[in-house]
Amino acid sequence: MTQTVDLNADMGESYGPWVMGNDAELLKIVSSANIACGLHAGDWDVMATTMADAARKGVGIGAHPGFADLQGFGRRRVSMSGQSLANLVRYQVGAAIAVARAAGGEVRHVKLHGAMANMAAEDEAMAKAAYEAVLSVDPEMILVVLAGTAQERAARALGARWAGEIFADRAYNADATLVDRSKPGAVIHDPDIAGPRIAAMVMDGAIHTEDGTRIPARIDTICLHGDGQTALEIARSVRTALEFAGVSVQQFRGAR
């Protein structure tokens, strides 16, 4: 059987006249799109346009909720109660579902953004609160989780449909969390490194960490950030390396 993997990208992060990334070109490469819901980035017009384009291209649509922090791009940590977090997530997922349907598509997955995602990768109770909120809106929604972290444990405990994710352009700590962006080497900018590195992880079925540890993981999808200067080149490099290794790119299905 041919090995398959999904490619996803964070997009819809432009705001009014301010353009972030190259969504139109990325949608020609990826099989799933995580579309900002207007609080950490994006707005209602950008969301609608991006979702309509994704639907036309047959790319799976996902909601990408984050903290209400446009200035910090959702990458600053925010402390809030579990109930408030749940309402924040529901608010964004509900908006995404409505806009997607109007654009001719359907939201099939949810992936937390930025600091919210990093905090949930460390804190199972927080991840559970966010995921319970998603499932209260749609019990069949697929949760895209950081493989091998508290996010995965929370999704498993809830009996939810989930897909394990690794990042094409981020370095890993020994506990499968992402190296903090403030540290040297945390973000990979070189396409010649990103492609072969990810193909090796997929073939190994393991996350390769900075200290050389290999953490066995279910790798269903690979994230290609849309906001970096070399985002498009990295996306092409990853897809080429995967195909050269005999790995077919197609949307994840999610499994319990």
PEVENVEN-V925995 format. One record per helix or strand. SS is the DSSP state (a for helix, b for strand). FROM is the first residue (numbers start at 0). TO is the last residue. If there is no record, write none. Layout:
SS/FROM/TO
SS/FROM/TO
This chain:
b/3/10
b/14/14
b/17/17
a/22/25
b/31/35
a/43/56
b/59/63
a/81/101
b/106/109
a/113/121
a/123/136
b/141/145
a/149/156
b/160/166
b/169/169
b/171/171
b/177/177
b/186/186
a/190/203
b/205/207
b/213/215
b/220/224
a/230/243
b/247/248
b/254/254
